[in-house]
Amino acid sequence: MAENNGLLSNQNLDKIFGITPSPAQSLLGNNFDSQKNVATFAPFIAPIMQQGFTPEALLKGFVGAGTARQGVEDRATKNYMTQQDILNATLQAKKLQGDISQQPFQLKSAQAKSILDEGQVQGIKNLLATLPPNKQNELAASGASSYFANNKLTEEERIAYQAFGVDNIFSIPNDKVNLIAEYNNAIPQKEADTINQKEYQKAQDDPTYQPKYVSGKLDFIKNYKQQTEGETAAKDVAFRYRQKDVPEGSVRLANKKIITQEEFDALPTREQEYLDPSFDITTSRNQQVKVIDGRNKDRGMVRYGLTTTRDVAKNIEKILDDPESLKSLFSTSGRFAVKFNEETKNWFAESGGKAADVANFLNSLKGKQFTEQIQRMRAANTTGGAVGNVSDREVSMFQNMQEYLGTGGSRDKLYEALVDLYDKSKALGQEYKDVYIEDYGDRYWTDTLNNSMHNYKQYSKNFPEALKKQKLNEMGIGNDIQPTQNIFEVISVEDD
């Protein structure tokens, strides 16, 4: 027996196709409903397959399906009545409306019957599921022929089904049912346009009024097409009305100020967020609160990061300013005089003097306290901007500091590692500034932040060159040597 599932129960299908029920229906056996379904959908799809989806083919299909369904009902009744010797009395009240053997479309096999029974029933289910409740009730009450005669597809609906990729309303894919149902429940476009024009005029007359725009059927289709064509965000009807009467190449911001698109693109990133032309004034103000909170927290993070990189740079300068002293950090065999204690997790010097200074410097670079602090600040700033990404890179630099400098290697390699680390701290400091200004603008880059930046020096890239430069400075020669002079040919720099 076919399952009784509301609108698609056999009783409702009989109503839809205008069937007169058998007086002995409850006695006709378990296969009776399935026979009616198979007989119904064969003539229903035949005209559509032959002529395509047209109103004439649809009407012809419903008439043929109703005739075939009634034929099954009548023949089953006839067989039963014959067995009960009351056939003649009952058949006088009803004439046969068709003969299933005259169907224009015949099923070739049991497999085809199964596909027709399941596939077409599912197609009807999906179609009905997309209709608004009042239309579902109308279909059940008036029957299919009457319903589709009074509810022909409009041009809007044809455009919609084409946009949704549905060629036949009786073959709506399962994944499109909710989409089409949402469309069918939208109000007609003319009605939406009338409402929106009135709302727009109210907003023009009263700047404090928050218009309540609605989407019509064509608006729904436009938004759907924009989304499927890869736009990051479909421009809803409210956006289109907010931008109404705006000169070409310009936009009306959330605060209702009109500027050129070029001017908007030049605004700081976080300012663009709350002035977004698609926002109403309430949404804009709420977003502005978040941006201000993020800016204040980012300012604290930038200042802390700049102060830390400045301290790192100053410690490195103590070594790089005197490259000659690096020689004292290595034994005659080239062994580094500063070691790492695995138990205490600290660097220590095998002797005093410069080696002890380097050990203290390396201990200051372990950065555990900085790493924990900056990570706490990062976690607390959920509304911040790109500054957090810079701090992440600074954390990574400090976490890898010991491995980066190494516990061995040569004097030249240590020098190059220190110069590289120095340059990285300089780049980080500049990136803090650039990113903060890009997010919030120049006017929020305060003197306090600027004073936290370090005034970096320029160092030679390798150790031998640094030694030569130091010797020249000690001799008072400086950097004013003419290009034709080759001072290095006459100055001997001991390099062992």
N, C-alpha and C positions, 0 to 999 in steps of 0.2 A: 504494500500500500504506500502511496506517496505520503510523505510526512506532512502534518498539519502545521505550517509555519506562518500563520497570520495571513497576510495579503496573498501569498502564493499557495494557500491551501487549495485543494481540489474544489471545495465549495466556492471560493472566490474566483478561481479560474472559470468555473461554470458560469458565474455571473458576468465575468468579463467578456466571454464569448457568446453570451446570450443563450445558454443551454437550458432546455426544460428538463429537470431532473426526473429520473425514473421513479415510479411509485414503489418499486421493489429494490431501490438502490442498495440498501443495507444487506441484501441477500444475494448480491451478484458475485461474490467471491473476492479473494485477495488480489488477483491480477487485474481486476477491472480498471483501477485508476491508472496503472502503468500503460495499459492498452490505450486509454483515452489520451494520455500525454504523447505517446508515439504517434498516434493518428492525428493529433492536433498540429504538431510542429512541422510535419512533412509538408502539407499544403501551405503552411504559413511562410516557410522560407522559399518555396518554389518560385513564386513570382519575383521575389527580391533577387534571387540568383539569376533569373532570366532577364529581368528588365532593369535591375539595379535598384538602389534605394530611392524610390519616388513615392509621392502620395498615392498614386494609382496602384502601384505594386503593393504598398502597405495595406491599402483598403482591400484589395483583392485577396491578399494573404489572410487577413482576418476573417473575411467571409468564408473562404475555403476551409480555414482551420475550424471555424465554428460549425460548418456543415459536417466536416469529418468527425469532429468530437460528438456532435449530436447523433451521427450514424452509429458510432460505437455504443452510445447510450441506448439507442433504440433497438439495435440488433441483440444486445445482451438482454434487454427487457423481453424482446420477442422470444428468445430461446427459453428464458425462464418461464414465461407465461405459457408457452407450448407444453412444457413439462407439467404445469399445474392446471391444464385444461381451461385456462381463462384468457387465451390469446386473443380471440376475436373481439371480446368485449373491451379489452384494454386498447387494442390497436385502432379502434374507431376514434379515439380521442386525440390521436397523434399521427401525422403522416411522416414518413421518412424524409429527411431533408438532404440526403445525399448518400452516396455509395462510396465507401472507401476505396473500392476497386477502380474508381474513375479519377483518382488523384493524378495530377499532371506530373508530380515528382514522386518516383518510387525509390524506396531504399533498396540497395543492392545486397546488403548482407546484414547479419546480426551486429557486426562491428559498427557499421554505419548507423544502425538504429541506436546503438549505445552512445555514439558520439552526438547524434542529434538530440537524444533525450537529455543527456547531461550538459552538453555545451550550450544548447539553445535555452534550456531552463535557467542555466546560470546567467546567460545574457539577459533574459527577462528580469531575473532577480536584480542584476546590477543596474539595469535601467530604472526599475522601480525604486531602488535604494537612492538614486540621485534626485528623485522628485521631492519637492516640499510636501509636508504632511497633507495639506489641503488637496494637492493634485493627486496624491496616492488615493485619498478617499474618493475623489471624483472618478478616477479610473475604475475603482472597485464598484462604485454605485451605478455608473452609466454604461459600462462595458467598453471594450477596446475600440470598436468601430466608432461609436459616438464620441469617445474621448479624443481620439486622434483627429477626427473630423473637426472638432471644436478647438483643438490645441496644436495647430500646425506649427512647424519650426519657423521661427522668425529669422530675419537676416542676421541679427545679433547672435542668435544661437548657432547658426551655420558657421559664422566666423569663429565662435568659441570652440566648437567641436573640431574645426580645422586646426586652430591654434593648439589644442590639446592633443592632436594627433589621433583623433578618433574618427574613422571613416563611416562607421555604422553605429547608430545609437543602440542597436540590439547586440552589439559585440563590444561593449565597454570593458576594457581590461580591469581586473581587480584593483590594480594600483592607481587607477584614474577615478575610481568611484567617489572618494572623498573630495577630490578636486572639483569634479563636475557638480557634486551635491552643493559644495560651497558656492560655486558660480550660480546655480539655479536658485539659491536662497538670497542672492544679491538683488537689490532693487533695480528696476529698469533705469537705464541711463538718463532718460529725460527727467525722471523724477529726482534722481541724484543731482543733476545739473541745476534744477530749480532750487533745491535745498541749499546747495553749495553757493550759488550766487547770492542768496539772501544772507547766508553766514558771512560771506566775503564783504558784503556791503555793511553789515553790522560792525565788522572789524575796522572798516575804513572810517565809519562814523564815530567809533569809540575805541581809541588805541588800547584801552585796558581790557577790551572784550576778547575772550578766547573762543574763536570760532570752532564749531563742531562739524567738521566736514565729513561727508559719507562717500563711500565708493559705490558706483553703479556697475552694471555688468560690463560695459566697455572698459571702465577703469580697471576692473579685475583682470580682463584679458591683457591690457597694456602692461600691468605689473607682472603678470605671469610671463609674458614674452621678454620683458627686460631681464627677469631673473634667469630664464633659460638661455638667454643670449650672452651670459657671462658677466653682466654688470654686478659690481660688488653689492649694490643696494638699489632696489627698485625705488624710483621716485614716486611716492604715494600722492594721492589727490591733494592732501593738505599742502605738500611741498609745492605742487603746481600752482595752487591758488596763492600761496605766500609769495611766489615769484611772478605773479600776474602783474602786468604793466611795468615790469623792470626792464630798462633799456638792454639791448643786446650786448653781450659781453660783460654784463654786471650781475651782481647777486644781492638779494636782500638778506642781511644777516639776521640771526635770531633776535637781536635787539632792534630790528627793523631799519637799521642804517643800511643804505645802499652804497656799495663800493664796486670797483671793477674786479673781475676775476683775478687779474694780475695782482692787484693790491691784496686780495684775500690770500692768494698763494704765498705772498711775501710775509704774512703774519707769522709770529712764533707758533710752533706746532701745537703747544698746549692751548694757546689762545684760539686757534682754529677749532679745537675740540668743543669749546662751549659756545662759540659763535656760529657753529654749523648751521648753514641756511635751512637744513631740514628740521631743525629744532624749533619748537614753540618757546615762548619766553620763560615759561616755568621750567621746562626741561633744561634750557640753557643756564638758568640760575642755579639749578641743582648741580649741574656739571661744573659750573664755575667754582662752587664751594669745594668740590673735590680737587680741582686743579690748584686752587690756592693752598689747600692742605698739602698737596704733593709738592708744591713749590717750596713751602717752608721747610718741609722735611728734607727735600733735596738740597736746599741751601746748607743745612747742617751736615749732610753727608759729604757735600763738596768741600766744605771748609775742613772737615776732619781728614778727608783724603788728601787735600792739598798740603795740610800741615804735616802729614806723615811723609809724603813724598819729599817735602822740603827737608825734613830731618834726615831722611835717607841720603839725599843729595849732599848735605853738609858733611855727613860722616864719610862718604866716599871721597869728597874733596880733600879731606885730611890726608888721605893716602895718595891720590892722584897729583896733588900739588907738589909732592916730593917723591918722584919716581925713583930717585937714587936710593931712598931708604928701603925700597922693596928688596934690594939686594940683601939686606940684613935679615929678611924673613926666610931666607933659604940658606941651607948649609952649603959648604963647598961642594958637596956631592949633589946638590939640587933638592935636598929634602925640605919640605915646607915646615917652618918652625911653629906653626899653629895647628893644634889638633882638636878633634871633637870627642868629648867624653860621652859615651853611649849611656852611662848610668845617670849622670847629672843632666844630660842633654844640653851641655854648654860647651863652648869653645874655650880652650886654654892655651897659653903660650909656654913653650919650653924654656923661654928666657924672658927677661924683662924688656924694657925699651919699646921699640917700635912694634915688636911682635905682640906685646901685651896690649898696645893700642889697637892693633888689628883684631885681636881676640875679643876685646870689648866691643868693637864695632860689629863684628860678626854676630855676637850675642844680641846686639840691639836690632839686628836684621831678622832675627827669628820670627818676629812679627806675630807671635801668638795672641798677644793682647789686642793688637790692631785687628787681626783677622776676626776674632770673636766679636769685637765692638762693631766693626763695619757690617758684619753679617746680621747682628741684631738690628742695626739701623735700617738695613735693607729689608728685613722681614717686617719691620714696623711701618714701612712706607709702601702700602699697597696702592696708593693713588699717585705715586711718583712717575717720572718719565724715564728717559733713556740714561739718566745719570747712574741709575743702578747697574746698568750693563758695564759702565766704566769701572765702578767699584768692584764688580765681579772679577774683572781682569787684574785689578790691583791685588785683590785677595789671592788670586792664582799666582801672581808674581812672588808674594811674600811666602806662600806655602811651599814654593819650590826654591826658596832662596839658598838653602844649604846645598841642595843638589846642584843648583845653578853655578855657585861659586866653586864647589868641589872641595875635597879635603886633600887633594894632591895636585899633580900637574906641575907645570913650570912657572917661573916668574912671569914670562911673557903671556902665558895663558891667563894667569890671575889678573894681570893688568888689563888685558882685553875684555875679560869678563866684567871687571869693575866699570870700565868705560861703557860697555854695552848696558849694564844695569843703570848707570847714571843717565844715559840717553833715554832709556825706557821710562825712568821716573819723570824726566822732562816731558816726554811725549804724553804720559798719563796726565800730568798737570795741565798741559795745553788742551787735552781732550776733555777734561772736566769742564774747563771754561767754555770750549766750543759747543759742547752738548748742552750745557746749562743755558747758554744764550740762545741756541737754536730752539730749545723748548720754551723759554720764558721771555726772551728778548734782552737787549742791552741794558734797559733801564733797571733790570733786577740784578745785574752784576754789580754788586756793591763794592765800596772801597775796602770793606772788611774782607771780602773774598779776594779782591785783587792783592791786598797786602799779604795774604796767605800763600801767594805764589812765590816761588824761588827764582832768583836771578841766576840763571845757569851760565856756566863757563864753557869754553870750547877746548877740548883736550885732544891730543894726538891719538890716533887710532891704534898704534902699536907701541910697545915698550922701547925699542931702540930709538924710534923717532922722538919719543917723549924725553929720553935721556939727552939726546942731542939738543933738543930745545931748552932743557934745563941748563946745560952747559953754556949755551949761547947767552941765556939770561944772566947767568952768574958772571959772564965776561962783559956784560953790559951792551951786547950787540943788538938784542931785541929783534923786531920783525921788519926793520926798515932796510933789509939787504936788497940790493938791486938784483933783478932776475939774471943778469949776466954773470954775477958772482957765484962761485961755488964754494961757499964757506966751509962745507963739510970736507973738502979736500985738504984743508990746511988745519982743521981742528981734529985732534985725536980724542975720541971718547972711549974710555975704558969700558968694556962691556962684558966683563967676566966676574 
